[in-house]
Structures are given as C-alpha cells and as structure tokens.
Amino acid sequence: MTIASTNVKFSDIATEKGIGNNNLSLKTLSGKEVKMDTVTGQGYSSSYALAKEKWIYSYEGSRETGMAVTSAQGTGSAGLNTAPYSMSEWIGYDPVRPNIGTGSIPTARFIRTGVSINCQGVINGNINIYCKKVNGVIKFYVNKGTYGYSNSGGDYYHYVKTYNNSVSYTRMTGEVEIGEMVANTAGMIPSGCTMGTGAGGGTGYGGTAFSAGATVGTTTGGATSTTNLGSTKIGYLIGAGGFCEGASGQAWTMQHSASCRFNWTWPTSPSGDAYENSYTDIIVKVYLQGTHAGWGC
C-alpha cells in the first residue's frame, strides 16, 4: 500500500516498513531510507529515487512496479535523507524492492531443446547473470554459459525478454546488457554488492528425468561479493541438469528458475546514518528438454 497524502503518522510509516512502532526516530527512519523505483518500458526511473534504474530487457508486466517515489521524497539523496526531516516527506511513498522477472516470465533464459538421448544420458546447461560498474554506472548483464550432454542433438541458445510483451524473447550471443543503475546525486550509488537468493523462482523436472539438478555457482570469471564495485563481474552461474533413463520415445524436461538477489552496500547517508538493506532481484531460467531415441531402455 502507499502512505496517505494527509495525516501521516509514525504508525503509517512503521506499517509500510514492516517494523515495530516503538521508539521511532524520524531522523533515523528518513536518513536510512533507500528510495528505489522501477518503471515500465525502457527509460530511466524517477529522479526522486536514490539512484535511477532502467531495464532494457524484461517484460514490464513482470517487474515489481508497485513502489512509488514522488516529489515529496525529494530528488536523489535530498528530501527524506537530508535534514530537516519532516513527516510530510513520506506522503505518497510506497517502499518496495525491485523484482525483475517472474518464474514464468524470466528476464533471460538458457534453452536447450530437442536433445536426443539413448537409454541413459546426462545433460546440463547454465547461464551467467552479473553486474559490474562501468564509468560509475552499475550495469547488469546475462551471458550464455556452457552445456554438456552424453548424446547428440539439440541446439542451445540464450534469450532475453523483450520489454513490451509477455510472449517474445530475443535470441542473443555473448554478453548482453539488460539494465543499469545510475546515481541521481553525485556519489550516491552502491559501492558494494553481495549475491543472495531472491523471491520467486523454483525448479522442476518431468518425464524420465530423475532430478532438476539445480545449481548456483560463481559467475564465470567473476565473484559473488565485493566491497568495491568495479570491472569485476559480481553474480551467479545458474544451471540445471541431471540424469535421464527411459524407453525410446519417452520425453524429459529439467528447469531452474533462479531469483538472483543483488544485495547493495551504499555510501553513508547525508543524515550520517547507514542506509538500510536494499537489493534488486532478477529472475533467469535454464530449460532443458528432449527425448529418448533409437534404442531406449
């Protein structure tokens, strides 16, 4: 819900933030608040956010856009984060964290289909998702990982979600930028990032597959945590795979929709308080499918 436009109370702020209603300090509440704002389409989000986002890919209907940051909260680190502090600066505010993509409509996906396995076989595939800071801008990327299988057949690709509908994906090769975050106030952009598990996602398998074999590892050539964001890739290598055994003509599927959480570390707020925990969740998917052929078990 959104904080009302009149008669704002400490209890309203506490309810919106999901915290207790005792011994609240307006300075601390306002000073540590990370104003995040995700928009539809491909443009930048509101200048009233602490840092602006834009999403080049990902279906706008699969983004968490319920958050509302308005002029009452001030531009960048002004307003809420800066003295003097006022209850009126919370008017019309709805603090939610960005969630880009869903389990059914991921932002990017690795697909390998049409794989022909004889009686028994093992197949796997994966996709990289990571961020890095380029000229002061945090950019998010996906990149096709590797695959392995015991028999022939099937091509493998990675796709990114077009922003304007829930159907189309665009086939890509190599590193693809899917979004970015830029400062609204000089220096006010995350300085560190640690990966974690976000909301949504899940695994599954069907047919003769014995296991989804869902895996989460360090992104290729990168790391999963840093206190000083730069050119080093920070992110995950998301995978799926497993063992299949079946008769000729039987089918199998394996899939892993992973919600990858980028936990941000921010510089100190103008209030002198440490900013609260904030994050961006991005969901990507690995999907593998095939049949047993020829001389199945």
Sequence and secondary structure as in RCSB ss.txt:
>XXXX:A:sequence
MTIASTNVKFSDIATEKGIGNNNLSLKTLSGKEVKMDTVTGQGYSSSYALAKEKWIYSYEGSRETGMAVTSAQGT
GSAGLNTAPYSMSEWIGYDPVRPNIGTGSIPTARFIRTGVSINCQGVINGNINIYCKKVNGVIKFYVNKGTYGYS
NSGGDYYHYVKTYNNSVSYTRMTGEVEIGEMVANTAGMIPSGCTMGTGAGGGTGYGGTAFSAGATVGTTTGGATS
TTNLGSTKIGYLIGAGGFCEGASGQAWTMQHSASCRFNWTWPTSPSGDAYENSYTDIIVKVYLQGTHAGWGC
>XXXX:A:secstr
    SSS  HHHHHHHHT   SS  HHHHHHT       SSSS   TTSSEEEEESSS GGGB    B  GGG S
TTSGGGSSS  GGGGTT B    EE  SSS SEEEEEEEEEE SEEEEEEEEEEEEEEETTEEEEEEEEEEEEES
S   EEEEEEE TT SS EEEE S EEEEEEEESSTT S  EEEEEE SS EEEEEETB     EEEE TTSBSE
ESS SSS EEEEEEEEEEEE  TT EEEEEEEEEEEEEEE    TTSS    EEEEEEEEEEEEEEE SS  
